Amino acid sequence: MKLAETGSRILFWRALQKVANALVVLAIAHGLGPAGNGRFSLTLMLVTVLAAVLAGGVGLASVPPLRQGTLPVRRILAAQVLWVGWVVAALVGLGVIARATDLWPWLHGTLGWDLPMLAAAALATLALLGFEIANYDLLAAGEVVYGTRTAALRAGVLLAAVAALLVGSRLDLPSAIWALTIVHVLATLVVVRRVRGVWPRSPAPAPESPARPLSRVVATMVRLGWLGQLSALSYLLLLRLDQLILESYLDVAAVGIYSLAAWAAELLWLVPEALNPLLVHSSADDQDERRDQTAARAVRLGLAGTAAAAVPAMLLAEPLIGLLRDGAYLPAVEPLRVLLPGIVAFAPGVILAGDFIGRGRSAWNTQASVITTVVNVALCLMWIPRLGILGAAWASTAAYGLGSGIMVWRFRRATGLPWATILVPRLDDLRR
């Protein structure tokens, strides 16, 4: 794989996805106001967390046998279909439980859900899960860019749908949720169709050994994939759980304001997130010394790029955010500025997550994510009651700094490189 060429393509599509998602967030924030934006953000958080839990690591665990041919392709894909079927049954059961228990008054009263929105949330969860599994299948086939490109196009279609609703004065919470759901379902169908087209052209599978029941194949996938999935889930909770805590102490309008600040801050991770998948490949393939130097250079580039982007973000936050809904989101400016140091500090961690996976040390990611999430929750519980939205921002910044520090420390111990080599940018980083 040509890392420079592939990396530039991934960066291009991720940049387009970030821009489209940014415009979607702005349109929804402007159209729904702080309270509506808070309900949308909490709904999206519940959907993405539930999809990460129910994914079970099945997609991640499918990559090695697909690449190595240790199981027939049709058995792997059939096991994935069986898992999705179980997930459908689980979602139906969860919906019945939610409707019949004390959870429903919160979903209905706080989030504004009705039965059709409950169905939309369940369908969106299934679509996200299916997209993830199919994307791993494409990654195993060497289709590294396809999933990123499809995600970017998905964001563009969602932007068009939300913009049309906004211009037509028809944008409300149900229409926003259903637009999200329909677009995600369509994107999942696209990548599933691509999987069906790619794998029949792959090398012939290994001869069929005495067939195990599909249920045992699924159980093996979950056993092998759960650790990596736990890392992804912990990372997601780190980014979004503070919104749920914020709502419990304040209200959905506070969540709407804070989520805008968090989204704007996370835009700065464009370069680190583009470097992450490249290190998965380079750290797995290169020799030790070259691998270490490549990873350190990526950390320096990501840290410098994120820090450089933080300066205009801090300076332009107030005039740009003030344009939304006649200044209704101006309280997001100060939390955004508080979040920026943590966003910069966490950039090395975003990059090194890919390096650790390439080294076969994904457990390091899980450990750091769990510790960081626990610290973030503890600080939120301490500071939100006293400081409100700023308490959530300070808690995230402190947790991001701690989590990144743990990962850089791990990297230094594994490589023996000096701190300056890892963290201090160099002019020649841009020349090689």
Summary of the structure (lengths in Angstrom):
residues: 432
radius of gyration: 21.6
end to end distance: 17.9
largest distance: 67.3
contacts: 1516
relative contact order: 0.12
helix: 87%
strand: 0%
